[in-house]
């Protein structure tokens, strides 16, 4: 969509970095970075470590028969795990920093939340607004979908030929955004917050782009729109802003939950792993003196290496998703859209204008 009203192009396809024609590799990457269960991903990473350890033993790069080599490797991995204590403390400090405050600060936060809920209720017509996050976001998107259809009906109800271009632009906007609204409303129905399903909707719903499209329609037809159309556009902008605030808040809450889960799992995994690594360092020489089958020592060494890598695998699995969510929503600040999120048609038009 161009910035010059005189020769405005039809709306370009809604940019969405997570959907479209994808190869199997793209689907795999999306599963690894976002949709996959973090426990399953951690288990797969550790299975790879276990297989790699057996391979290294097979080609004699790791020698279970040498107690010094095994204890040195275990000591190095145990030493590398100690900074995880600092990581856990830092994560908990980050989470708890949002929970501490004075009574005045909590009162202000409560009043701000109540005021926002009242605003949403005025814009959506739902009183009281849902308290469950998924249902709250669903009510907003449903109201936005209804408002967009209402805007389309108002434009079509006018028989004036001068509104044909406005009608065509609104039809294009509704045709592009209605499928996303329908998918979001259907997906959020009966969904519980805390699952990645809600975050998937938050990542896919590109409200800054939609808000920019609405503002473009208003700017291009500012001398020809009726009061009824103007009211619908105002309500549509208000609802998109409400959706934006809601998405950002729920994303923040979800990431806090993920960080809290990460810190707990790191403690659950790290403590027994440290004990196991210390046991191997102290007693592996005595275990060799028992003269067991070489396969037993190969399994012991591979299992030890895998166990000592388990906190790293958990950290990698969780941080991959947290960082990806933060990166995908980093550009969501009001009506601004990063250039990399714009469709190719818009980029070409922008370059031509320069």
ROPA-89381 format. One record per residue (C-alpha): x, z, y. Coordinates in steps of 0.2 Angstrom, whole numbers, padded with zeros to 4 digits, always signed. Example, Ala and Ser with C-alpha at 12.3 -4.5 7.8 and 13.67 -1.06 7.14 Angstrom:
<pts>
+0062+0039-0022;+0068+0036-0005;
</pts>
This chain:
<pts>
+0000+0000+0000;+0008-0005+0017;+0009+0006+0032;+0003-0008+0044;-0016-0009+0044;-0017-0027+0049;-0012-0034+0032;-0015-0020+0020;-0013-0023+0002;-0024-0016-0011;-0019+0001-0018;-0005+0000-0031;-0006+0009-0048;-0005+0027-0047;+0013+0032-0051;+0015+0044-0066;+0032+0048-0074;+0025+0054-0090;+0013+0041-0096;+0012+0022-0098;+0019+0010-0111;+0032+0021-0120;+0044+0017-0134;+0046+0029-0149;+0062+0035-0140;+0052+0040-0125;+0040+0049-0135;+0054+0059-0144;+0062+0063-0127;+0045+0069-0120;+0043+0080-0136;+0060+0087-0134;+0059+0090-0116;+0041+0095-0113;+0028+0095-0127;+0037+0101-0142;+0036+0119-0148;+0051+0128-0142;+0053+0138-0159;+0053+0122-0169;+0065+0113-0157;+0077+0129-0159;+0075+0128-0178;+0080+0109-0178;+0095+0112-0167;+0101+0126-0178;+0098+0115-0194;+0109+0103-0185;+0123+0116-0183;+0121+0122-0201;+0123+0104-0207;+0138+0101-0195;+0146+0116-0201;+0145+0111-0220;+0152+0094-0215;+0167+0102-0206;+0170+0113-0221;+0168+0097-0233;+0182+0088-0223;+0193+0104-0222;+0192+0106-0203;+0185+0123-0207;+0193+0133-0221;+0182+0147-0228;+0197+0152-0239;+0207+0157-0224;+0200+0174-0218;+0210+0173-0202;+0202+0156-0197;+0184+0163-0200;+0186+0179-0191;+0194+0171-0176;+0180+0158-0175;+0167+0172-0177;+0176+0183-0164;+0176+0168-0152;+0157+0165-0154;+0153+0184-0153;+0163+0184-0136;+0154+0169-0130;+0137+0178-0133;+0141+0193-0122;+0137+0184-0106;+0119+0182-0113;+0117+0200-0108;+0120+0195-0090;+0108+0180-0092;+0094+0191-0099;+0096+0204-0085;+0096+0190-0072;+0080+0182-0079;+0071+0199-0079;+0077+0202-0061;+0070+0186-0056;+0053+0190-0064;+0052+0208-0058;+0057+0203-0040;+0039+0195-0039;+0031+0211-0046;+0039+0224-0034;+0032+0227-0017;+0023+0239-0005;+0005+0242-0005;+0004+0232+0011;+0012+0217+0003;+0000+0218-0012;-0015+0220+0000;-0010+0204+0009;-0007+0195-0007;-0025+0200-0013;-0033+0195+0003;-0024+0178+0003;-0030+0175-0015;-0048+0180-0010;-0048+0169+0005;-0042+0155-0005;-0055+0157-0018;-0068+0158-0004;-0061+0141+0003;-0062+0133-0014;-0080+0139-0017;-0085+0132+0000;-0077+0115-0005;-0083+0114-0023;-0100+0123-0022;-0096+0134-0037;-0100+0152-0033;-0092+0162-0040;-0077+0151-0044;-0070+0153-0062;-0058+0167-0065;-0049+0158-0079;-0035+0147-0073;-0039+0132-0083;-0058+0133-0079;-0053+0135-0061;-0042+0120-0060;-0056+0110-0070;-0069+0115-0057;-0058+0108-0043;-0054+0092-0052;-0073+0090-0056;-0078+0092-0038;-0065+0080-0032;-0071+0067-0045;-0089+0070-0039;-0084+0068-0021;-0075+0052-0024;-0090+0045-0032;-0100+0051-0018;-0089+0042-0006;-0091+0026-0016;-0110+0028-0016;-0110+0031+0003;-0100+0015+0006;-0111+0005-0005;-0127+0011+0003;-0122+0003+0019;-0128-0015+0020;-0116-0020+0034;-0105-0034+0030;-0091-0026+0041;-0089-0013+0028;-0085-0025+0014;-0066-0021+0015;-0069-0002+0016;-0080-0004+0001;-0067-0014-0009;-0053-0001-0004;-0064+0014-0010;-0068+0005-0026;-0050+0002-0029;-0046+0020-0026;-0060+0027-0037;-0055+0014-0051;-0037+0020-0051;-0041+0039-0050;-0057+0041-0060;-0048+0039-0077;-0036+0053-0073;-0050+0064-0067;-0060+0061-0083;-0044+0064-0094;-0040+0080-0084;-0058+0087-0085;-0060+0083-0103;-0043+0091-0107;-0045+0107-0098;-0062+0110-0106;-0060+0125-0117;-0042+0126-0114;-0033+0143-0112;-0020+0145-0099;-0002+0149-0106;-0002+0133-0118;+0007+0118-0112;-0010+0108-0111;-0013+0115-0094;+0004+0112-0088;+0003+0094-0095;-0012+0091-0083;-0003+0099-0069;+0012+0087-0072;+0001+0071-0074;-0010+0074-0059;-0002+0066-0044;-0012+0073-0030;+0001+0070-0016;-0001+0051-0020;-0020+0052-0020;-0020+0061-0004;-0009+0048+0004;-0021+0034-0002;-0036+0043+0006;-0026+0045+0022;-0022+0026+0022;-0040+0022+0019;-0045+0033+0034;-0031+0026+0045;-0035+0008+0041;-0054+0009+0044;-0054+0022+0057;-0064+0011+0069;-0077+0006+0057;-0081+0021+0046;-0098+0030+0048;-0100+0049+0050;-0106+0051+0032;-0090+0042+0026;-0079+0052+0037;-0087+0068+0030;-0084+0063+0012;-0066+0058+0017;-0063+0076+0025;-0070+0084+0009;-0059+0073-0002;-0044+0078+0008;-0049+0097+0007;-0051+0096-0012;-0034+0087-0015;-0026+0101-0004;-0034+0114-0015;-0029+0106-0031;-0011+0105-0024;-0010+0123-0020;-0018+0128-0037;-0006+0116-0047;+0009+0124-0038;+0003+0142-0041;-0001+0140-0059;+0015+0130-0062;+0024+0145-0055;+0015+0158-0066;+0018+0147-0081;+0037+0147-0078;+0037+0165-0075;+0029+0168-0092;+0041+0156-0100;+0056+0165-0093;+0049+0182-0099;+0047+0175-0116;+0065+0168-0116;+0072+0185-0111;+0063+0193-0125;+0068+0181-0138;+0086+0181-0133;+0086+0200-0135;+0077+0198-0152;+0090+0185-0158;+0105+0191-0149;+0106+0209-0156;+0105+0205-0175;+0117+0191-0172;+0130+0202-0164;+0129+0214-0178;+0131+0200-0191;+0146+0193-0182;+0154+0210-0181;+0151+0212-0200;+0159+0196-0204;+0174+0200-0193;+0177+0216-0201;+0173+0213-0219;+0176+0194-0223;+0193+0198-0229;+0186+0210-0242;+0173+0197-0246;+0186+0184-0250;+0194+0197-0262;+0179+0196-0273;+0184+0178-0278;+0167+0171-0278;+0162+0153-0280;+0169+0142-0266;+0151+0136-0262;+0146+0154-0258;+0160+0156-0245;+0155+0139-0238;+0136+0145-0236;+0142+0162-0229;+0153+0153-0216;+0140+0140-0211;+0126+0153-0210;+0137+0164-0199;+0141+0150-0187;+0123+0145-0186;+0117+0163-0183;+0130+0165-0169;+0124+0149-0161;+0105+0154-0162;+0105+0162-0144;+0112+0146-0137;+0099+0135-0146;+0085+0146-0139;+0092+0146-0122;+0094+0127-0123;+0076+0124-0129;+0068+0134-0116;+0079+0129-0101;+0076+0111-0105;+0057+0113-0103;+0058+0124-0088;+0071+0113-0079;+0061+0097-0083;+0045+0105-0076;+0054+0110-0060;+0061+0093-0058;+0045+0083-0061;+0036+0094-0048;+0050+0096-0036;+0043+0082-0025;+0025+0090-0023;+0025+0096-0006;+0009+0091+0003;+0007+0073+0007;+0025+0068+0005;+0030+0057-0011;+0048+0054-0016;+0053+0036-0016;+0057+0037-0035;+0039+0041-0038;+0031+0026-0029;+0026+0011-0038;+0037-0005-0037;+0025-0014-0026;+0026+0000-0012;+0045+0000-0013;+0046-0019-0010;+0034-0018+0004;+0044-0004+0012;+0060-0013+0010;+0052-0029+0018;+0046-0018+0033;+0063-0012+0036;
</pts>
